Amino acid sequence: MFFAAQTIQNACGTQALLSVLLNKDHEGVELGPTLTLFKDFTQGFPTELRGEALSNDPTIREVHNSFARASPFSLDPSLRPPVDPNDSDLYHFIAYIPHNNTLYELDGLQPHPISHGPLVPPASSTQTSDQNWYSQQFAKQVVEVIQRRIGRYGESEIRFNLLACCRDLRLRAQEMGDMVLLERERTKRRNWAWENALRRHNFVGLIGEVAKGVAAEKVKNGTWDEWLKGAKERAEERRKKGRGGDEMDLDE
């Protein structure tokens, strides 16, 4: 089993995806030369060293950074508030995989893979008569594990994401000759590329110029004081609503 410790921050999503992919090559998944070479090279490494190798691989790092959000401001880590222990696993991705008839949780912040028990075939199925029981049983048992994990939080907590690694739907559409599905998937990827370009762009300069232009126009028209007073009043209303109102009304 491939398992690596997470040695850098803000890389859990990439690491969770790789934890799934690098344990699927025996099932016919083609990893490509970069990931194949990386897996072979780190095969005998301990988990910590494997995590260091993962974070220092130039190709993996380049791909990961290509999806990173622009961060124009740098904050001294010593000035950041301490992390609440109750929030330690918020915004953290982990992976679940079937391996040797066992359901495992792969979390790079844990010292080793966590077993959630064997994958037991239904009484009506056998490995020889039903080749799909393995994936079906994994899907059933992993849902139970995820539901228990979600149940650890309050009923109002909704900040959960569930992702699945699957075959490219464009390939499936081409094989079936479904041009509608194919175009829909192509449109999705064009939209994703545009959204990612916006996320990576630094808009601080644009925002600053717009703010200066608006302020100059208000001063020129003699409405600066009135406009500033109204802005402060609206900000105070939002602050009060954030403390006492419904949490779904909070501004992000």
C-alpha positions in Angstrom: 0.0 0.0 0.0 1.2 3.5 -0.8 0.9 5.8 2.2 2.8 9.1 2.8 2.8 11.5 5.7 1.7 15.1 4.9 4.7 17.3 5.5 3.5 20.7 4.2 0.3 22.7 4.7 -2.5 23.2 2.2 -1.7 20.0 0.3 -4.2 17.6 1.7 -6.4 17.6 -1.4 -3.6 16.7 -3.7 -2.3 14.1 -1.3 -5.7 12.5 -0.9 -6.1 12.2 -4.7 -2.7 10.7 -5.0 -3.4 8.3 -2.2 -6.3 6.9 -4.2 -4.5 6.9 -7.6 -1.2 5.4 -6.4 -3.1 2.4 -4.9 -5.1 1.8 -8.1 -2.3 1.0 -10.6 -2.8 -2.8 -10.0 -6.5 -2.4 -11.2 -5.5 -1.3 -14.6 -5.3 2.5 -13.9 -2.5 4.0 -16.0 -0.5 6.3 -13.8 1.7 7.7 -16.5 5.5 8.0 -16.4 5.7 10.7 -13.7 3.6 9.0 -11.1 4.9 5.5 -12.0 8.5 6.7 -11.5 7.7 8.4 -8.3 5.9 5.4 -6.8 8.8 3.0 -7.8 11.4 5.4 -6.5 9.7 5.8 -3.1 8.5 2.2 -2.7 10.9 1.4 0.2 10.7 4.8 1.9 9.2 5.3 5.4 6.1 7.4 5.4 7.8 10.6 6.5 10.4 10.4 3.8 7.8 9.5 1.2 5.9 12.6 2.2 9.0 14.7 1.8 9.6 13.2 -1.6 6.0 14.0 -2.6 6.3 17.6 -1.5 9.6 18.1 -3.3 8.7 16.4 -6.6 8.9 19.3 -9.2 6.1 18.0 -11.5 3.6 17.3 -8.7 4.4 20.6 -7.1 3.9 22.5 -10.4 0.5 20.8 -11.0 -0.6 21.5 -7.4 0.4 25.1 -7.5 -1.4 25.6 -10.8 -4.6 25.3 -8.9 -3.6 27.4 -5.9 -5.4 30.6 -5.0 -3.5 33.8 -5.4 -2.2 35.1 -2.1 -1.0 38.7 -2.5 -0.6 39.2 1.3 2.0 37.4 3.4 1.2 36.9 7.1 3.9 36.1 9.6 3.0 32.6 10.9 3.8 33.7 14.5 1.0 36.3 14.2 -1.7 33.8 13.3 -4.2 32.8 16.0 -3.8 29.3 17.4 -6.0 26.6 15.9 -9.0 25.5 17.9 -8.6 21.8 18.7 -12.2 21.3 17.8 -11.5 22.7 14.3 -8.3 20.7 13.7 -9.7 18.6 10.9 -11.8 21.3 9.2 -11.0 21.9 5.6 -8.9 18.7 5.5 -9.2 16.0 2.8 -8.6 12.3 3.5 -8.9 9.3 1.3 -10.8 6.0 1.6 -9.6 3.0 -0.5 -10.2 -0.8 -0.6 -7.0 -2.7 -0.3 -6.6 -6.5 0.2 -10.3 -6.9 1.0 -10.1 -4.2 3.7 -11.5 -0.7 3.9 -8.7 1.8 4.8 -8.7 5.5 5.6 -5.5 7.3 4.4 -4.9 10.6 6.3 -1.5 12.1 5.9 -1.7 13.7 9.3 -2.0 10.3 11.0 1.0 8.0 11.6 -0.4 5.1 9.6 -3.4 3.9 7.5 -6.5 3.3 9.6 -8.4 0.0 9.0 -12.2 0.2 9.0 -12.7 -3.6 8.8 -12.8 -6.2 6.1 -15.0 -6.0 3.0 -17.4 -8.9 3.4 -19.3 -10.1 0.3 -23.1 -10.4 0.6 -24.3 -13.9 1.4 -25.9 -14.1 -2.0 -22.6 -13.3 -3.9 -19.3 -15.1 -4.4 -16.1 -13.8 -5.8 -16.5 -16.1 -8.8 -20.2 -15.5 -9.5 -20.3 -11.8 -8.9 -17.1 -9.8 -9.8 -18.8 -6.5 -8.8 -19.3 -7.4 -5.1 -15.9 -5.9 -4.1 -16.6 -2.3 -5.4 -20.3 -2.5 -4.4 -19.4 -3.6 -0.8 -16.7 -0.9 -0.6 -19.3 1.8 -1.6 -21.7 0.5 1.0 -19.3 0.3 3.9 -17.5 3.6 3.1 -20.8 5.4 3.3 -21.3 4.1 6.8 -17.8 5.2 7.8 -18.4 8.7 6.4 -21.8 9.0 8.1 -20.2 8.2 11.4 -17.5 10.9 10.8 -20.1 13.5 9.9 -22.1 12.5 13.0 -19.3 13.7 15.2 -20.3 17.3 14.4 -23.3 19.4 15.2 -26.5 19.1 13.1 -25.9 22.7 11.8 -22.5 21.8 10.3 -22.7 21.5 6.6 -19.1 22.1 5.5 -18.4 18.7 4.0 -17.2 17.7 0.5 -17.2 14.2 -1.0 -15.2 13.6 -4.1 -14.7 10.4 -6.2 -11.9 9.5 -8.6 -13.5 8.2 -11.7 -12.8 7.6 -15.4 -12.9 10.6 -17.6 -16.5 11.0 -18.7 -15.4 12.4 -22.1 -13.9 9.0 -22.9 -17.1 7.2 -21.9 -19.1 9.6 -24.0 -16.9 9.0 -27.0 -17.1 5.2 -26.6 -20.9 5.4 -26.4 -21.2 8.0 -29.2 -23.1 10.3 -26.9 -22.3 13.8 -28.4 -24.6 15.6 -25.9 -22.7 14.2 -22.9 -19.4 14.8 -24.6 -20.1 18.5 -25.3 -21.5 18.9 -21.7 -18.2 17.6 -20.3 -16.1 19.7 -22.6 -18.1 22.8 -21.5 -17.5 21.9 -17.9 -13.8 21.9 -18.4 -13.8 25.2 -20.3 -15.7 26.7 -17.3 -13.3 25.1 -14.9 -10.3 26.5 -16.7 -11.9 30.0 -16.7 -12.7 29.8 -13.0 -9.2 28.6 -12.1 -7.7 31.5 -14.1 -9.8 33.9 -12.1 -8.8 32.2 -8.8 -5.1 32.5 -9.6 -5.3 36.1 -10.6 -4.2 38.9 -8.2 -7.0 41.5 -8.2 -5.6 43.7 -5.5 -4.3 46.3 -7.9 -7.6 46.5 -9.7 -9.6 46.8 -6.5 -7.2 49.5 -5.3 -7.6 51.5 -8.5 -11.4 51.1 -8.4 -11.5 52.3 -4.8 -9.4 55.3 -5.5 -11.6 56.2 -8.5 -14.8 55.9 -6.5 -13.3 58.0 -3.6 -12.1 60.7 -6.0 -15.6 60.9 -7.6 -17.3 61.2 -4.2 -14.9 64.0 -3.1 -15.5 65.8 -6.4 -19.3 65.6 -6.0 -19.1 66.6 -2.3 -20.8 63.4 -1.2 -17.8 61.8 0.5 -18.8 62.4 4.1 -22.4 61.2 3.5 -21.2 58.1 1.6 -18.6 57.2 4.2 -21.2 57.5 7.0 -23.6 55.3 5.2 -20.9 52.7 4.6 -20.0 52.6 8.3 -23.7 52.2 9.2 -24.1 49.2 6.8 -20.9 47.6 8.1 -22.2 47.9 11.6 -25.5 46.3 10.6 -23.6 43.4 9.0 -21.5 43.0 12.1 -24.5 42.8 14.4 -26.3 40.4 12.1 -23.1 38.2 12.1 -23.3 38.0 15.9 -27.0 37.6 16.5 -28.6 36.7 13.2 -29.0 33.4 11.4 -25.7 31.9 10.4 -26.9 31.5 6.8 -27.1 35.4 6.6 -23.5 35.9 7.3 -21.5 37.7 4.6 -18.5 35.7 3.3 
